């Protein structure tokens, strides 16, 4: 893991706001000690979840999107460090591994123009390099018996999450994606819009469900492709659930869970599905934050939930005075997943489905 920048205890102390009479996550979360083998520590430490950041927006640029998602990791870790440690939220269950070193790659692409064919290829080639590093780190975490919680970055990193988990498990995995977009576009070179289609084509992704597609922003070609592979890729739309009310949110969660539940699955969250969240593809219409938190709780309850990936949030694109709010939102989502997934809390390993 040469491209990993470890997060050490002294860095955690700097971002934790200590207050008399309170205990914060930053005082309880684990970090890998200096001069200790990272892989061995991963295998031996008691933490169940491993927090890993990917501070890049290269895949978004390669997809003609607005950069800014690289800033989410810094915002998120500061907020997570200052969550209250109590009977509901247990910071000692979380190991802060660190972040992927993408400084060189970010510097190399900063002046590239997506509209120039040669530049577009350079962007895609750089995404492939990041894919390899992400897959390696995720594979190492999962092989150590831990559950990765990944803070992006662009949604291009879904590919590395899926590939790394599949390699560790020795078989394809499934995925549920809470997203306004399918990210199942054609294999035209890697970017944030085709992480799932590449993982599917290369045999790492078994079944895939897209939850809450926006009908106005899904191409006819993508819909046609999905229709041909309906046995393995399915979706519902935000419009039929929240606007036309042809379908019910809770029932749709149950149906999509039934589709993916028999194997390990990744829980993918794209923050551009939530209204007014600063992101590359910011929307004014979408599911609420409360519905997103319910979604994470619902799927996190399953012991087949292999990882959580939260991506596309871009504090740098938000209001300057409130750019900490995305980090705070990520903190809620991380703890929602941990609370739901912790088997010591007596959560049933199998979710009963009611229609």
C-alpha positions as CSV (number, residue, x, y, z in Angstrom):
1,X,0.0,0.0,0.0
2,X,2.7,2.4,-1.1
3,X,0.1,5.1,-2.1
4,X,-1.6,5.2,1.3
5,X,-1.0,8.2,3.4
6,X,-1.6,6.9,7.0
7,X,-3.6,9.0,9.4
8,X,-1.8,9.0,12.7
9,X,-2.9,9.8,16.3
10,X,-1.3,13.2,16.4
11,X,-3.3,14.3,13.3
12,X,-6.5,13.0,14.9
13,X,-5.7,15.0,18.1
14,X,-5.3,18.2,16.1
15,X,-8.8,18.0,14.5
16,X,-10.6,16.9,17.7
17,X,-12.2,19.7,19.7
18,X,-11.7,18.5,23.2
19,X,-14.2,19.7,25.8
20,X,-14.4,19.0,29.5
21,X,-17.1,16.5,30.4
22,X,-17.4,15.1,26.9
23,X,-15.7,12.3,24.9
24,X,-15.4,12.7,21.1
25,X,-14.9,10.1,18.4
26,X,-11.4,11.5,17.9
27,X,-10.4,10.4,21.4
28,X,-11.6,6.8,20.8
29,X,-11.0,6.0,17.1
30,X,-8.0,3.9,16.3
31,X,-5.1,4.7,14.0
32,X,-2.2,2.7,12.8
33,X,0.8,3.4,15.0
34,X,3.9,4.7,13.4
35,X,6.6,2.1,12.4
36,X,4.0,-0.7,12.7
37,X,3.1,-2.9,9.7
38,X,-0.2,-1.7,8.4
39,X,-1.5,-5.0,7.1
40,X,-0.7,-6.8,10.3
41,X,-2.3,-4.1,12.4
42,X,-5.4,-4.3,10.2
43,X,-5.6,-8.0,10.9
44,X,-5.1,-7.8,14.6
45,X,-6.9,-4.6,15.7
46,X,-10.4,-4.9,17.3
47,X,-12.1,-2.3,15.1
48,X,-14.8,-3.6,12.8
49,X,-14.9,-0.7,10.3
50,X,-12.0,1.0,8.4
51,X,-12.3,4.6,7.3
52,X,-10.5,5.4,4.0
53,X,-10.5,8.6,2.0
54,X,-10.0,9.2,-1.7
55,X,-9.5,13.0,-2.2
56,X,-9.8,13.2,-6.0
57,X,-12.1,14.5,-8.6
58,X,-10.3,13.2,-11.7
59,X,-13.0,10.8,-12.6
60,X,-15.5,13.6,-12.4
61,X,-13.4,15.8,-14.7
62,X,-13.1,12.8,-17.1
63,X,-16.9,12.7,-17.2
64,X,-17.2,16.4,-18.0
65,X,-18.3,17.3,-14.5
66,X,-17.4,20.1,-12.1
67,X,-14.3,19.4,-9.9
68,X,-14.7,19.8,-6.1
69,X,-15.2,16.4,-4.7
70,X,-11.6,16.1,-3.7
71,X,-12.4,18.3,-0.7
72,X,-14.9,15.9,0.9
73,X,-12.4,13.7,2.8
74,X,-10.9,16.6,4.8
75,X,-14.4,17.9,5.7
76,X,-15.7,14.5,6.6
77,X,-12.8,13.4,8.9
78,X,-13.0,16.7,10.8
79,X,-16.7,16.2,11.5
80,X,-16.4,12.5,12.3
81,X,-13.7,13.2,14.8
82,X,-16.1,15.5,16.7
83,X,-19.1,13.2,16.9
84,X,-20.0,12.5,20.6
85,X,-18.8,9.1,21.8
86,X,-21.7,7.5,23.8
87,X,-24.0,4.5,24.2
88,X,-25.3,5.1,20.7
89,X,-22.2,6.0,18.8
90,X,-19.0,4.0,19.4
91,X,-15.8,5.5,18.0
92,X,-13.6,2.6,19.1
93,X,-15.2,0.4,16.4
94,X,-13.7,2.6,13.7
95,X,-10.1,2.6,12.5
96,X,-9.0,5.7,10.5
97,X,-6.6,4.1,8.0
98,X,-5.8,7.3,6.0
99,X,-6.1,8.6,2.5
100,X,-5.0,7.6,-1.0
101,X,-2.1,9.8,-2.2
102,X,-3.4,11.3,-5.4
103,X,-1.4,14.6,-5.2
104,X,0.7,13.8,-8.2
105,X,-2.2,12.7,-10.3
106,X,-4.3,15.8,-9.3
107,X,-1.4,18.0,-10.3
108,X,-0.9,16.3,-13.6
109,X,-4.6,16.8,-14.7
110,X,-5.3,20.3,-13.4
111,X,-4.8,22.0,-16.7
112,X,-6.4,19.2,-18.9
113,X,-9.5,20.0,-21.0
114,X,-12.1,17.3,-21.4
115,X,-13.2,18.7,-24.8
116,X,-9.7,17.9,-26.2
117,X,-9.6,14.2,-27.2
118,X,-5.9,13.7,-26.1
119,X,-6.6,15.3,-22.7
120,X,-9.7,13.2,-22.2
121,X,-7.6,10.0,-22.8
122,X,-5.0,11.2,-20.2
123,X,-7.8,11.8,-17.7
124,X,-9.2,8.3,-18.3
125,X,-5.7,6.7,-18.1
126,X,-5.2,8.5,-14.7
127,X,-8.5,7.1,-13.5
128,X,-7.3,3.6,-14.3
129,X,-4.2,4.1,-12.2
130,X,-6.4,5.2,-9.3
131,X,-8.6,2.2,-9.9
132,X,-5.7,-0.1,-9.3
133,X,-4.6,1.5,-6.0
134,X,-8.2,1.7,-4.7
135,X,-8.8,-2.0,-5.5
136,X,-5.6,-3.0,-3.8
137,X,-6.3,-1.1,-0.6
138,X,-10.0,-2.3,-0.4
139,X,-8.9,-5.9,-1.1
140,X,-6.4,-5.6,1.8
141,X,-9.0,-4.2,4.2
142,X,-11.6,-6.9,3.3
143,X,-9.1,-9.7,3.5
144,X,-8.3,-8.5,7.0
145,X,-11.9,-9.2,7.9
146,X,-12.9,-5.6,8.2
147,X,-15.6,-3.5,6.5
148,X,-14.4,-0.5,4.5
149,X,-16.2,2.9,4.8
150,X,-14.9,4.9,1.9
151,X,-15.2,8.6,1.5
152,X,-14.8,9.9,-2.1
153,X,-14.0,11.4,-4.4
154,X,-15.9,10.7,-7.5
155,X,-18.2,7.8,-8.2
156,X,-15.5,6.3,-10.5
157,X,-14.2,4.7,-7.3
158,X,-17.1,2.3,-7.1
159,X,-15.1,0.2,-9.6
160,X,-12.2,-0.1,-7.2
161,X,-14.5,-0.8,-4.3
162,X,-16.3,-3.6,-6.2
163,X,-13.1,-5.1,-7.7
164,X,-11.2,-5.0,-4.4
165,X,-14.0,-6.6,-2.5
166,X,-14.6,-9.3,-5.1
167,X,-11.0,-10.2,-5.2
168,X,-10.9,-10.5,-1.4
169,X,-14.1,-12.6,-1.4
170,X,-12.9,-14.7,-4.4
171,X,-16.2,-14.1,-6.3
172,X,-18.3,-11.3,-7.8
173,X,-20.3,-9.2,-5.4
174,X,-23.6,-7.3,-5.8
175,X,-24.2,-3.6,-5.3
176,X,-27.0,-1.3,-4.4
177,X,-26.6,2.3,-5.6
178,X,-28.6,5.3,-4.2
179,X,-28.1,7.6,-7.1
180,X,-29.8,10.0,-9.5
181,X,-27.7,8.4,-12.3
182,X,-27.0,4.8,-13.3
183,X,-23.2,5.2,-13.8
184,X,-23.6,2.4,-16.2
185,X,-22.6,4.2,-19.3
186,X,-20.6,2.8,-22.3
187,X,-17.0,1.5,-22.0
188,X,-15.5,4.6,-23.5
189,X,-12.5,5.0,-21.1
190,X,-12.8,5.2,-17.4
191,X,-14.6,8.1,-15.6
192,X,-17.2,8.6,-12.9
193,X,-20.1,7.6,-15.1
194,X,-19.1,4.0,-15.9
195,X,-17.6,2.4,-12.8
196,X,-20.4,-0.1,-12.5
197,X,-20.5,-1.0,-16.2
198,X,-16.7,-1.7,-16.2
199,X,-17.0,-3.8,-13.0
200,X,-19.9,-5.7,-14.7
201,X,-18.1,-6.2,-17.9
202,X,-15.0,-7.5,-16.2
203,X,-16.9,-10.0,-14.0
204,X,-16.5,-8.3,-10.6
205,X,-20.1,-7.1,-10.3
206,X,-22.8,-9.8,-10.1
207,X,-26.2,-8.1,-9.5
208,X,-26.7,-4.3,-9.5
209,X,-29.7,-2.3,-8.4
210,X,-29.9,1.5,-9.0
211,X,-32.3,3.1,-6.5
212,X,-34.0,6.3,-7.5
213,X,-32.8,7.1,-11.0
214,X,-33.9,10.5,-12.3
215,X,-35.8,9.9,-15.5
216,X,-34.8,13.2,-17.1
217,X,-31.1,12.3,-16.8
218,X,-30.9,8.7,-17.9
219,X,-30.2,8.1,-21.5
220,X,-32.3,5.9,-23.8
221,X,-29.2,3.8,-24.5
222,X,-28.5,3.0,-20.9
223,X,-32.2,2.1,-20.3
224,X,-32.0,-0.2,-23.4
225,X,-28.8,-1.8,-22.1
226,X,-30.3,-2.5,-18.7
227,X,-33.5,-4.0,-20.2
228,X,-31.4,-6.6,-22.0
229,X,-29.7,-7.7,-18.8
230,X,-32.8,-7.4,-16.5
231,X,-31.9,-10.6,-14.7
232,X,-28.7,-8.9,-13.3
233,X,-29.3,-5.2,-13.4
234,X,-32.5,-3.4,-12.3
235,X,-33.7,0.0,-11.2
236,X,-36.5,2.1,-9.9
237,X,-36.9,5.8,-10.5
238,X,-37.3,8.8,-8.1
239,X,-40.1,10.0,-10.3
240,X,-42.3,6.9,-9.9
241,X,-41.7,6.8,-6.1
242,X,-41.8,10.4,-5.0
243,X,-43.6,12.3,-7.8
244,X,-46.2,9.9,-9.4
245,X,-46.3,7.8,-6.2
246,X,-46.8,4.6,-8.3
247,X,-44.3,2.9,-5.9
248,X,-43.7,3.1,-2.2
249,X,-40.2,4.0,-0.8
250,X,-40.2,1.3,1.9
251,X,-41.5,-1.4,-0.4
252,X,-39.0,-0.5,-3.0
253,X,-36.2,-0.9,-0.5
254,X,-37.5,-4.4,0.4
255,X,-37.7,-5.4,-3.3
256,X,-34.2,-4.2,-4.1
257,X,-32.8,-5.9,-1.1
258,X,-34.4,-9.2,-2.2
259,X,-32.6,-8.8,-5.5
260,X,-29.1,-8.4,-4.1
261,X,-29.3,-10.0,-0.6
262,X,-28.0,-13.5,-1.4
263,X,-24.4,-12.5,-1.8
264,X,-22.1,-9.8,-0.3
265,X,-23.0,-6.4,-1.6
266,X,-21.6,-2.9,-1.6
267,X,-23.7,0.1,-0.4
268,X,-23.0,3.0,-2.8
269,X,-24.2,6.5,-2.0
270,X,-24.0,9.4,-4.4
271,X,-24.7,12.7,-2.7
272,X,-25.9,14.2,-5.9
273,X,-29.2,12.4,-5.3
274,X,-30.0,14.8,-2.5
275,X,-31.4,18.3,-3.2
276,X,-29.1,21.3,-2.6
277,X,-26.0,19.2,-1.6
278,X,-23.0,20.8,-3.3
279,X,-21.8,18.2,-5.8
280,X,-20.6,17.9,-9.4
281,X,-24.2,17.2,-10.6
282,X,-26.1,19.2,-8.0
283,X,-29.9,18.7,-8.0
284,X,-32.9,20.7,-6.8
285,X,-35.2,17.7,-6.7
286,X,-34.6,14.4,-5.0
287,X,-35.0,12.2,-1.9
288,X,-34.6,13.8,1.5
289,X,-31.6,13.3,3.8
290,X,-33.9,11.5,6.2
291,X,-34.8,9.0,3.4
292,X,-31.1,8.5,2.6
293,X,-30.4,7.8,6.3
294,X,-33.3,5.3,6.4
295,X,-31.9,3.7,3.3
296,X,-28.4,3.3,4.8
297,X,-29.9,1.9,8.0
298,X,-32.0,-0.6,6.1
299,X,-29.2,-2.0,4.0
300,X,-26.6,-1.7,6.7
301,X,-28.6,-4.1,8.8
302,X,-27.6,-7.0,6.6
303,X,-24.4,-8.9,7.5
304,X,-23.9,-9.2,3.7
305,X,-23.2,-5.5,3.5
306,X,-19.6,-5.6,2.6
307,X,-18.7,-1.9,2.4
308,X,-20.1,1.7,2.4
309,X,-19.1,4.2,-0.1
310,X,-20.1,7.9,0.1
311,X,-19.1,10.0,-2.8
312,X,-19.5,13.1,-5.0
313,X,-20.0,15.5,-2.1
314,X,-18.0,18.7,-2.9
315,X,-17.6,21.2,0.0
316,X,-15.5,23.4,-2.3
317,X,-18.6,24.0,-4.4
318,X,-20.8,25.0,-1.5
319,X,-21.3,28.2,0.4
320,X,-18.0,29.3,2.1
321,X,-19.7,29.8,5.5
322,X,-21.4,26.4,5.4
323,X,-18.9,24.2,3.6
324,X,-18.6,22.1,6.8
325,X,-22.1,20.8,6.4
326,X,-21.2,18.0,3.9
327,X,-18.7,16.6,6.3
328,X,-21.4,16.7,9.0
329,X,-23.8,14.9,6.7
330,X,-21.2,12.2,6.0
331,X,-20.7,11.8,9.7
332,X,-24.4,11.0,10.1
333,X,-24.3,8.5,7.3
334,X,-21.2,6.8,8.6
335,X,-22.6,6.3,12.1
336,X,-26.0,5.3,10.7
337,X,-24.3,2.4,8.9
338,X,-22.2,1.4,11.9
339,X,-25.2,1.4,14.3
340,X,-27.3,-0.7,11.9
341,X,-24.5,-3.1,11.0
342,X,-23.1,-3.9,14.5
343,X,-24.0,-7.5,15.3
344,X,-23.4,-6.9,19.0
345,X,-26.5,-4.7,19.1
346,X,-28.7,-7.8,18.5
347,X,-29.6,-6.8,14.9
348,X,-31.1,-9.7,13.0
349,X,-28.7,-11.0,10.3
350,X,-31.6,-11.5,7.9
351,X,-34.1,-8.7,7.1
352,X,-37.7,-9.9,6.9
353,X,-39.3,-8.6,3.7
354,X,-42.9,-7.5,3.8
355,X,-45.0,-6.4,0.8
